Amino acid sequence: MSNAHEHNDISHVAPVKVLLGVFGALIFLTVLTVAAVFVDLGPLNIWIAMGIATVKALLVALFFMHLAYDRPFNGIVFMAALVFSGLFVSIALLDSREYKKNVDDFRAVTPLSIPAGK
């Protein structure tokens, strides 16, 4: 009986040192993310947080999900998914300025209140 998912006794494609190094980088980036909360850089805060999150996601995908050692086609599909997701979010945010005044006006007239009994 042959198993279609046989791995020929290969447990990890990446060396343990690489995996531990990536783990250390992820811990460092997590600490950096938390530290960035306490520094007020105005509108740059969101870009810094998203940049750190993107680097962390790439590290996980490349090394823990073994995308760096996989077929190039899988990397192309992954990058295409990232590009299209980014385009979707960007296009959705394009008209957010159009409705900002309406949202601000609504918040001014309708304050958020939670009933005391609930």
Buried (B, 14 or more C-beta within 10 A) or exposed (E): EEEEEEEEEEEEEBEEEEBEBBEEBBEEBEEBBEEBEEEEEEEEEEEBBEBBEEBBEBBEBBBEEEBBEEEEEEBEEBEEEBEEEEEEEEEEEEEEEEEEEEEEEEEEEEEEEEEEEE
